[in-house]
Amino acid sequence: MLLCSPRSYGLGKPVKGQSRTIVIPKAAHARVEFGANRLATALQAAGYQVKVVKQDKLAGKQGLIVIGKPGDELLQKATTTYQLGATKTLAKEGFAINSAKSNVLVITGADDSGALYGCLELADQVKEKQALPEQISYIDQPEMVLRGTCIGVQKPTYLPGRGVYEYPYTPEVFPWLYDKELWVKYLDMMVENRYNSLYLWNGHPFASLVRLKEYPYAVEVDEATFKKNEEIFGFVTKEADKRGIWVIQMFYNIIVSKPFAEHHNIKTQDRNRPIVPLIADYTRKSIAAFVEKYPNVGLMVALGEAMEGVGQDDVDWFTKTIIPGVQDGLKALGQTTQPPIVLRAHDTDAQAVMKAALPIYKNLYTEAKFNGEALTTYTPRGPWAELHRNLSRIGTVQIENVHILANLEPFRYGSADFMQKSVQAMHNVYEANGLHLYPQASYWDWPYTADKVAQRQLQVDRDWIWYKGWARYAWKANRPRPAEVNYWGSSIGEMYGCDEQAGKAILEAYEESGEISPKLLRRYGITDGNRQTLTLGMLMGQLINPNRYGLFTLLYNSEAPEGEMIIEYAAKEAARQPHIGETPPQVADEVVVHGRKAVAAIEKAAPSVTKNKEEFERLKNDMYCYDAMANFYAEKARAAVQVLRYKYSNNVADLELAVPPLQRSIEHFKKLVEHTQNAYLYANSMQTSQRKIPMRGVDGTYKTWVEMLPVYEKELTNFRHNIDSLKAIKPSAQAKKLVVLKNAPVNVLSKVEGYYTIAPGQEVFADTTAQIKEFASELVGLKGVLLSKASQQKQGTEVKFSATKPVKVLVGYFEKKGAGYLQAPQLETDASANDFGQADTKTAHALLAGNQPPVNVHTFSFKAGTHTLNLNRGACLILGFIDGNQDVRTYDAGLGTGGEKKEIDWLFE
């Protein structure tokens, strides 16, 4: 751990009329000059007369502030002249501030960034005390090597005719991108918080920033915009550099520009497309041109998601296309200094990729999500923690990505305690040494918040405490808690014009509310991904049957303390088994207390607020939102536990006991609607079909609480009706009328091995003897496509077909993870996993064939016309084609699991 001395200085004397000369080396880096000017501004505001000079000699011997690095001639002369002792060895970006005789101060930076930070530290002290310290001996240096924020150059919805992540840099799409004043404001926030890296996220930025002589048609902006992009990118990188900030351009693989795709009659992106020479050459040349044009900009590479995940393709693409592209750019420059490359360990085997890459390129980093796409715990564990430790032990720096925060948006979040403990976990559990911070909310709507105000509010203003908190602990994580409470009480008090005690009350509100969303998601949630919008609530079916909605188990086994899901808790209750760890009822009780305390604390502070009153009122409203949400979930979770008792008891009285808490949950949700209806434009900033929980977000629907209220009210109505049906001993609503799926007329254009009919004894692969043993009744008679299992495993699955009407293709995924089997679509790793409505399991455990695992049925929807179904490598079944308007019942057939599962979702449908 890096050393950091406590601040040691004496109070300065009155400064009226005092003058100071700031001396920096003649060849000082822009960072040193920037720091010196910031220090001069602070001194002038305190009443000093100040001038900044650039020279390698000391200008007189009185009242100087000398700034430099150990190797600078200027600093060496100052050390000799003022008989300064040897400065302790400083780590990267570290600095020392020391008093010397003749009223002289010397700032020594380990490097240019260290000198900059030394200037900023002294400026902060001057601002705080309104005077220079009489005596000071202070050393400080950061613990985390990289401390960065990110901006998504992306949008809440897809652009017409484009796919996910495809957003060219244009003034029409991103007017804020060309706002220099906004950039300076943001970069100033970063340097004030000592961030040293800025990540710009985009699918394929190269076609907006570089032009290739071999592929001139690939540029996707007009000439005027291209020049604007060059100019603004140059401006941003220059301004960032003088603030000690390294700009990192992120991109996804494999995506090509729209004009390039149209020219070659290919798709802009196709996860299942193999690496082809044309695309590899285009990508390599794009990267080379970018490096040659912007040699001081780093690259962040996402191998997974837009190309097939873990496999040799990832290794080959990184080592044979991306790194050679960087090397080509360096060669064209005549430069040997390698720009850093960050490998995103998402949907790829980063360890394997890095093992292959390190022998050919040294300046590499890895990055992985801290808590998935949410904030759930500061006690990570399990396989996810092991992955992070393995990345940290590669020998390069592992960066922790606080990503998306789908469970926090849109409400304000400022729990300093949670942030500090999270950074400590990054060090102590993950062994990481870098931070990559997403905006706290509205990532897809940058630079604005979701607040419904007359003039759109900027995230950089609203979420100041988010950026300040993570940066503070990335610099130094182990700060004593009592002192931190005082620090934040003072900082918040300054923000709202109140005393420290009122500031501490606001901090308490932040920290009490800051436990609510993490606890709710990690105990009740379906996924840590952004397909779930936690603040909009959850359906009862999602609480009592999460597997139906693609339960992401990593959320529970890695991103939460040891504990139980609602379904686990109910099963143990029925079997009278002891419970382990954090339980659903426990969390229900705890979040209600957190909500009540948050409201009480914010109301306690309210009378003392004298500044930024409108923002404070919005913050106060958020505390009421958290409180209502906590009570909604608590009551609904209690109702869910009660409903699950019926699953084991068959006693209708158990269902009746679930009605009151379910009714109360709706009353609390109504309060949430009241507090949000005039306060927020939306709950989630990504408003595409990827949003699926609680409801599928098609065309910007189900993005507000008022839209969800009728859904929850209908649940209660259906529930009461079905209880009455059960009590009247009427035919159970569970006994659904069987609707047999019917073959739709299609013309299969691909060369296939043949066809088979869903019936006992039919072989499902052309090259194995696996025969159908059992199947869900509605599948009988469907005409499946006979394929080679070996070919599927080696090359993937491709079926080209035409249809005169919309159709659905039934694809059977074997319920087994690992090599040889095609994995079911998963939005956590593949943003295109629901482009055809295929993400959800329709019929679970629907078919058994030979000794193969049970088969789960998913459906891909296609319009009339000619289409190609492309699937990754791995065995699967093409079970048939049905009419596009025919519904496939969503349930668990229970084959291979010991019999039909007792499903009770129907009680709410």
N, C-alpha and C positions, 0 to 999 in steps of 0.2 A: 504494500500500500504506500502511496506517495505521502510524504511528510508535508504538513502544513502548520506553520507556527501560529500561535494566537496573535491577534492584533496587539501591538504594543506601541503606544504613542502617548505623548503628553499633549494637553490642550494647547492650541495656539493662542497667540496674543491678538489683540485688536489689529485689524489689517488696514485701516484707513490710511491711504497714501503709500502703503508699502508696495514695492515693485519686485518683480521676479523675472528672471530671464530663463527661458527653457531652451536648453542647448541639445540639439540632436546631430548625429553625424552628417557630413556633407552628402554622403551617398545613402542616406537613410531610406529604408524601404517605405513604401506608401503606408504600410500598417503603423510604422513608428511615427510617421508624420501625422497620420490620422489621430493616433493616441495623444500626441503632443498637443494638437489643436483642441481635442476634447478636454484635456486638462487645463489648457489656457482659458477655455470658455468657462469652466467651473471656477477658476480663480478670479476671473473678471466679475462673475456674478457675486462672488464673495467680497469684492471691493479692492482686489489687487490690480495694480498696473502691470501688464504682462506683455512680453514680446517673445516670439519664437525665432531662434536663429539656427541655421544649418552650417556647421563648421566642425573641423576636426581638432580645433584648439579651444581652450577654455577662455571665454570672454570675461576677463576679470575674475575675481575669486569670491565675491560676495553675492548672496541671494540667488544662487544658481539652482536650477533643477536639471541635472545631467541625465540623459537617457541614452541607453545603448546596450550592446551585447558584449560579452567578455572579449571577443576578438577585435572590437572596434578600437581604433587609435584613440578616439575621444574618451572612451571609458577607461582605457588603460592609463591615460594621463590623469583623469580624475581620481583613480584609485591611488596613484602615486602622490599626487598633489595633496590630497586630503587624508592620506595615510589610512585608507580603508582596509580592514582586514579581508582575508580571503572569503569570498561568498561561497556558502555551501553549494555543492553541485546541484544544479537545477535540472529537473526533468523537462521534457518537451512542454512548451508553453508556460513554464514556470517563470517566476520573477521574484526579485528582492527589492525592497525599498529601505534605504538606510540614510539616517542623518549623518552629516559630517560637520566639521568645524566651518566657521565663517557663514553660518546660516545656509548651508548647502544641503540639498537632497540628491541622492543618486538612485536612479531606477535601473536595475540590471535585468535584462530579459534573457532567458535561455536561448531565445530565438526572436524573430520579429514579432510573432504573436505574443510571446512572453512580455516583450517591451510594451506592446499595446495594452495588454491586460494590467501591467503595472501602472501605466498612466490612468487607466480607467479606475483602478482601485484607489489610487490617490485622489482622483477627482471625486469619487464617492465619499471619501472621508472629508474632503473639503465641503461638499454639499451638506453633509450631516452636521459638521461642527462650524461651518462658515469660517473656517480658518485652516491654514496648514498646521500640522502637528509640530510641536517644538522638537520632540524627540520621537524617532520611530525606528524600529528594527523589525521588519515584517517580511516573511517569506511565504509564498503560496504557489500552488501548482495543482492542476486538475488531476483527478483520479481516472476519469474516463478519457481515452484517447480521442474518441469521436463523440461529439455531442451535437446532434443535428435535428432539424425539423424538416417537414416536407410540405410541398404544395402540389395538389393534384391539378394538372392541366387537363382536366376532364370535366364532364357535365353530369347532371342528375339523370338525364335520359340520353338515349342513342340519337345520333344525328341521322337524318333521313338517308336511307340507302347504305348505312354503315353499321358495323358491328361494335361489340364491346371494346372499349379502350381506343377507338379510332376517332381521334379529334385533331385535325390539322390546326396549326397555330395561325389564326386569322383574327383580325379586329372584330369581325362579326360574331365569332364564336366566343372569343376571350377578350373583350374590350379592356379588362383590367390588366392584361399582360403587357400593355403598352403604356401603362400609367407609371411614369418614372417617380412621381411623388409618392405613390403607394409603395413602390419597391424600396425607396429610401426609408420610409416609415417602418417597413417590415424588417429590413436589414439592420436598422438602428435598434429595433427591439431585440434582434438576435445578438448583436454585439454587446448590448447592455446586459444580456443574460449569459454571455460568454459561450454562445453556440458557435461551433466552428465548421458546420457542414449544412448545406441546404440541398435537399433532394427534390428534383422536379420529375413528377410521374406522368408518363404518357406512353401510349402503345407503340407508336412509331414516329418519333420526332424528327428523324433524319430528313424526311421528304419535305419538311418545312424549313430546314436550316442549311442543307447542303445540296449542291447540284453535281450530278455525275456525268462526265462526258460520255461514258458508255451507255448510260440510261437517262438521257435528258428528259424523257417523257415521265419520269418517276416523280418529279416535283409536283406537289399537290396544292400549291398556292400560286397566285399570279405574281408577276415581276415586282409590282409595287409592294405587295405584302412580303415577298421574299426579302426585299431590301429592309423593310421595317423589322423583320425578324432578326436579320443580321445585326441591325443597329441596337435593338433592345437586348438581344442576348449578349452582345459585347458590353453594353452598359451595365447589365446586371452582374456579369462575371467580374468586371472591373471594380464595381462598387463593393461587391462581396469580398473580393480579394483584399482590399485595403482595410476591411473589417476583420480579417483573419478567417474568412468563411470560404470553404471549398464547395463549389457548386458541383453537384453530381446529377447527370442526366440519366434517368431511368428509362428502360424500354422493355417491351415484352417480346417473346419469341414464340413462334415465328409469325410476324406480321409484316406485310409489305404494303406499300402505298396503294391507294385506290386506282390512280392512273396506271401504275405498274401492273396491277392485277388485271385491269381491263385490257391493257395492251397485249397481255399474254393469255387472256381468257382463262384466268385462274381466280381462286378466291383470295381475298386479302388475308384471311387466316383460316386454317383448317387444322384443328388439333391432331387429327388422325393422318395428316399428310406426311409422307416420308420426306427426309431431306433430299432435295433435288439440286443439281449443280447450278441451275439458273438462279434459284432463290439464295443459295449459299453465296454465289458470286456477288449478287446485288447487295446482300447484307454486309459482306466483307468490305466491299468498296464503299458502302455508306458509312461504315464505322471508320474506315481509313480517312475518308474525306472529313469527317467530323473531328477526328483527333488532329489532323493537319490544320484545320481551321481554328479549333479551340483547344490548344494543347494543355491549357491549365484547368480543364474541366474533366472531372472523373466520370466514370460510367457505372451504372448499376444494372445488372443483368438478371432478368427473371426468365429462367430457362423453362420452367413449368407453366402450366395454365393455358397458354396459347399454342403449345406444342405438346406432343405426347409426354407424359410425366416420366417418372424414374425409368432409366434405361440407358443403353449405349448411345442413343441419339443425343441425349443431353451432353454426355462427355464429348462426343465428336463435334457437336455444334459449338461448344465452348472452346475446345482446343484446336479445331480445324477451321473455324469461321470467325468467331469473335476475337480471340486473342491474336490470330494472324492479321485481322483487320486493324487492330490497335498497333501492331508492330509495323504494318505497312505505312500507317500514318506517321509513326515516329521516323521511319526511314525517309519518308518524303520530306520531313522537317530537318533531317540531319541531327536528330535529338536522341539521346539514350536514356534520359530520365523517364521512367515509366509512370504514366498517370495511373492512379489507383483504380482498380476494378472491384466492385462489390458484387459478390455472387449471392443472389437471394435464394435461400434454402427453402423454397416453397415448391412443393410438387416436383422435387428433384432429389437425387441422392448427392447432396453437397459434398459429403466426405469423398465419394468416389470421383466426383468432378474435380475437386481440389487436389486429390492425389495425382490425377493425370495432368493438372494444369501447373502446379507449382514448379516442376522441373523446367517449364518453358517460360514462366512469367512469375515474378516474385512479389510484386506489389498488389497482393490480393487480400480481400476481406470477405467474411461471410456475414449474412444477416438472416434472422428468423424472427417470427412473431413472438412477442412476450406472452400474451394470453390469447392467441388467435386474433380474431377481429373484434375483440371486446376487452374490457378490464374486469377480471373476475377474482383474482387472488394475488397476494404477495407471498404465498406459500406454494409455489409450483412444485410438482413432483412427477413421478411416473415416467412413462416413455418419452414424453415431451421434454422433461428436464434432462433425461439422459441424452437426447438428441442435441440439446444445447451444449451440454458439457462436452460431448464428442466434438462438436464444431469448435468449441473454445480450445480444445486440446490439439487441434490440427497444427497449431504453431503460428496462426495468423490471428488477427483480432476478430472476435465475434461481436456483432452489433445487435442489440435488442430493439426490436421494432414494436413500439406501442401503436397498434394498428387499428384504423377505422373507428373503433369505439362504438359499435352498433348498439350496445346496451346502454350507452350514456346519452346519445343524442335524443332530443335537442336541448335538454336541460343543462344548466351550468354545473360544472364540477370543479371543486377546488380543495379536495381533501389533501392537505400537506402530509398528514400522517400516512395515508395510503400510498401517496407518491414516494415518500421517503422509504417506506418498507419495501416497495416494489423495486426501487433501485438497489437497495441492499440485497434483495433476492437475486437480482441480475448478477451481482458480484458473487454472493455466497453460495447460491444454488446452481446458477448457470455458468459461473466462472467467466462471465462476459466482461467486456471493457469498452462498450460503446452504446450509445443511445440514438435511436432514430424515431422521432416523435411525430405522430400524426396530429392534425387539428383535433380539438376535443369534440367537435361536432361539425356537421355540415361539410365534411370533406369534399363531397362531390359538387358543392355549391360555392366553392371558394371564389371570392374572399368574404362572402356574406354569411351571416348567421340566419337561423330560421325565424328569428324574432319578427313579429308583425309590428313594425314601426313605420313611421312616415317615410323616413329615409333609411334604406337598408343598412343594418349595423355591420361593422367589420369584425371578423373573428379576432383579429389581432388586438382590438380594443376590448371586446367583451371578455375574452378568455385570457386576459393578462396573467391571472394567477396560475393557470394551467401551464403556460410557457415558463413562467418564473419558477414554479415549483419543481418541475422536472429538471430544469437547468441547474438549479441550486444543488440538487442531490446528485446530479451527474458530475458536478464539479467536486463535491465532497459529500459522501453518503452518511457517514457516521457522525452526525451532529447531535449533541445532547438534547433530548426532548424538551425540557423546561425552557431552555434558551430559544428553541425553535418556536414555542408557543408565544414567547415574548416578541420574537422577530416578526412572526406573521401578524400578531396583534397590532404591532406598530405599522407594518406595511399596509394592512387592510384599513387601519384607522386613517392613514394618510389618504388612501383612495377615497374614503367616504367622509372625510372631514370630521372624524370622531376620535375620542381618546382611545388609548390602548385597551382599556377594559371592554369597551364596545367592540373594538376590533377583534378581541378574543372571542366575544360572543358570536360574531359573524363567522370566525374560524370554526367555532363549535358547530354552527349550523352547517357549514361546508363539510365538516368531518362526519357528523351524524348522517347527513344525507348521502355522503360519499360511500357509506357501507351498503346502502339499499340496493342499487342496481347490481353490484357485484354479487351479493348474496342471492338475490332473486334468480339471476341467470344460472349461476353454478349449481343451484338446487332444483330449479324447475324447468330450465331451458332445454331446447332441442339442439342448439348448435352455438358454437362460439363465433359463427360466421355472420356476415351481413345479410344473409337471407332471413334473419329474424330481427324484427324491430321490437325490442323488449318493452319500450314505454307504451306501445299500443295494446299490450296485454297478450293473452293466449286463450285459445279455445279450450273448452273442457276436454275435448278429444285429444288435444295435444298434451294435456297434463296426465290423462289416464292411459293413453296409448301412444307414447312418443315414438316408438319404433315405426309406426305407420308413416311418420313424417321425416324419416331419414335421420334418426338419432345419431349425433356425432359424439361418440363415446369419449373422445379425448377431452371433452369439456369436463367430464366427471372423473376420469382416472388420472388427469394431469393438471388441469387448470382449476382445481378446487381442492379444498382440504378433504381428507377422507370422510366419506359420508354416504348418504343414500338418496336415490331418486324417489319420487312419490310411489312409483310402482314397486320398487324394492321395499320401501317402508311398509306398504300395504300387505305385501306377500309375507313379510316377517311377522307383522301383526297377526295375520291369519294363522300362521304356523306357530305363534307364540315363541318366536325366536328373539334373542337380544338384538338390540340395534347397535350400530357402529358409527361413531363420528357424528358429523353434522347431519341433522335430520330435517325433513320438510316442516314438521310442526315447530321445531325449534326456530328455524329461520322465519317462519310466519310470525312467531311471537317477537323475535328480535327486530325485524324490519318495522313493525308497528311502533316499537319503542324508539327506534332511530328516527322515524318520521315525526313522532310527537316531540322529541327533544329538539329536532331541527327547527320546527316551527316555533317552539318556545324560545330558542336562542335568538332567532332572527327578530322576533317581536321584542325581545329584551333590548336589542341593539337599536331598533328603529328610532326611538326618540332622540338619540344622539347624533343621527346622521345629518350633516349640514352641506355635503358636497355630493355631486353625482346622484342626486336624489331619484331621478327617473330610472337610472340603471339599478339603484338599490331596490326600487319597487319591483323591478323585473326579477331581481335575485330573490326577493322575498316571495314573490309569486311562485318561483320555482320550488321553494321549500314546501309550499302547499301542494304543488304538483307531486313532489316526491312522497309526501304524506298520504295523499289520496291513492297514488299508485301502490304504495306499500300495503295499505289496507285492502285495496282491491285484490292484490295477489294473495295476501294472507287468508282472506275469506274464501277465495276460490280454491286455494290449496287445501284448506280444511274441508271444503265441500268435496274435492276430488278424493281425498283419503276416505271420506265417508261413502262415496259412490263405489270405490273399489272394495269396500267391505262387502257390498252386495255381491260382487263377483265371486266371493268365496262363501258367502252365507246363503244366497238366494232368498234373503229375507227382505221383502219390499219395505219394511220399516226402516232399514238402513238407508234406502233411497230417500225416504221422506225426511230423514234427519239432515240430508244434504241440501234440502230446499232453502232453509233460512240463511245459511252462510252464502249460498249462491245468490240469493236475493240481496243480501247485504253487499256482496261484491259489486253488484250492478249499481247500487246506490253510491258506493265510493267511486265507481267509474264515472257516474254522472258528475260528481264533483271535479274529477279530472277533466271532463269535457268543459265544465264551466271555467276552470282556470286556464285552459289552453285555447279555447275557441277564439278569443280576441288577443291572445298573446303570441301564437305561433302560426306560421304559414304551413308547416308540415312537421311530421314526426321523424321522417327519414329523408335523407338527402339523395339517396339512390332510388329513383322511382321507376325501376324497370321490373320485368317479370322475374328477375332474380330474387326479389323480395317475395317471400312465400309464407312467413309466419308473423302474425297470425293469419293474414290473408294474402293471396297472390296480388302483387301490385302491378296490374296491367294498365297501361296508358295513364299512369299517375293516379290511380284509384287507391283507396284504402291507405292513405298516407296521413289521415287526420283521425282524431279520437271521435269526433262526431260521426264519422262514417262507421266506426266500429261499434258504437252503442247499440244500434238496432240488431247487430249480429249477436251480441251478448244477451239482449232482451229476448231474441228468438230462441236462443239456447234454453233459457229458463222456461219459456212457453212450451217448447217441445218436451222438455224434461217433465214438466208437470203433466202434460197430456199422456206421455208414455207411462208415467207412474199410475195414472188413473186407468189406463188400459190393462196394466198388470194386475191392479187390484180388482178389476172387474172380471178377471180370468178370461180376457179376450185373447184371440190368437196373438202370440207375441210378435211385436214389430220386428223382432230379430229374425223371424222366419220369413225372409225375403222371397218373393217369387223369383224362381230361377229364370234368368234371361240368357239363352244360349247365344253366344257370339256367332255371327254369320260371316262367311267368306265374302270379301268384296272383289269385284273383277279388276285384276291388274295384269299388266303385261311385264313379266320379268325379262329385262334386256341383258342382264349379265349372264355369263356362262356359269351355270351351277351344276352340281352333281345330280340333282333331281329334287323330288318333293316327297313329303310324307304326310300322313293324316294323323291328327291327334287321336290316337286310339291305343288300347293295350297292345304290346308286342311290336310296335313300330320302332324302327331304328332312327335315331335322331342325328347321327353323324354318318357321313359316307365312308369313313375309314375306321370306325369302331363298331363294336357289337352292342353298345348301350341301347337298351330298348325301354320304351315307356312302360312303367309299372302302374302308376296312379297319376291322376290329374284332376284339377278342379272341373266340376261338371260343365261349366259354361264354355270350356275350351273344346269340348268334344266336336270332332269333325273339321276343325280348322286345318287349313292346308299350309304346312310348314315348308321352309326351304331347306333342302338337304345340302350341307356344306361339309368340307373337310376340317376336322378338328385341328389336325396338324398345320394345315394352311392358315387357319385362323390364328393359331398361336405364333406362327412365324411371320405372317404378312398382315394380319388384321382381317376385317370383314368388309366387303364392299358388295352391295346389291343395288344395281341400277334397275329402275322400273318406271313404268308410266301408268297413269290412271286418269280416267275421264271425270272422276269425282274425287272429293277429298277422302283420304284414307288414313287409317292409323296402322302402323306396323307394330306388332307385338314382339318384343324382344325379351327373351328369357335369360336372366343373369343367374349363374350358379352362386349359391350363398357360401362362397369360400374366398378368402383373401389369399393372395400369393400368386406365384408364377403359374402361368398356364391358363388362368381364368380371367376373363374380362371383368373388370371391376365396374360396379354400377355407377351411374352418373353421380357426381358429388360436387355441389356448388362451392364447397369449401376450398376446392383446389382447381376447379374448372369453371370459369365464368360463363362458358357456353353450354353448360350442362343442362340447361333447360330451354334451349333455343327452339326445341320441338316438343316441349311439354313433357320431357322424358325424365325429369329429376325424381319424381315420386314413384315409389312402388305402388302398383295398382293391386295386384293379387300376390300376397306373400305365400311362400311355400305352396306353389300352385301345381308343381309337376315333379315327379320322380322318374329318373331314367337310369337303369343299370345301377352301378355303385356310385354314381355321381351325386354331389350335394343337391339339396332341394333347389328348385328353380323359382326365382321371383320375377313376376311379369311387370315390365314397364312398357309404355306406349310412346311412339314417335308419331306426331301428327304432320301430315303433308297436304298441301292443296292439290287440286287437279293439275296434272302436267307430268313432266319427266323429272325424276329426282334420283339422287344417289345416296343411299344410306351408307355412311362411312363410320366404321367403329375401330377402336384401337385393337392392338394385338391381344389375343386371349380368346378362350373358348366361350361361346354363347350360343343361344338358339334363336333362330328366326321362326317364330311360332305361327305366323300368318299375317294376313292383311284383312282388316275389317272396315266397314263404313266409317268415315270420319266423324259422323254425327252419333255413332253408337257409343254409349257410355260403357266403360269397363268398371264393374263393381270394385270398390276399394275395400278389401278385407283380407284376413289371414285364413287361408284354406287349411293350414295346420298340417300339411303332408310332411312326413319326416320328422315331426316334432312330438309324436305320441298322440295325434288325433286333432280334431277340430278345436281350435282355441275359442274360448268363450269371450266373444267381443261384446263390449257394452257401449261402444261409441254411439250406436244407434239411438240410445236414450236421449241424445241431444240433437238428433238430426230429423 
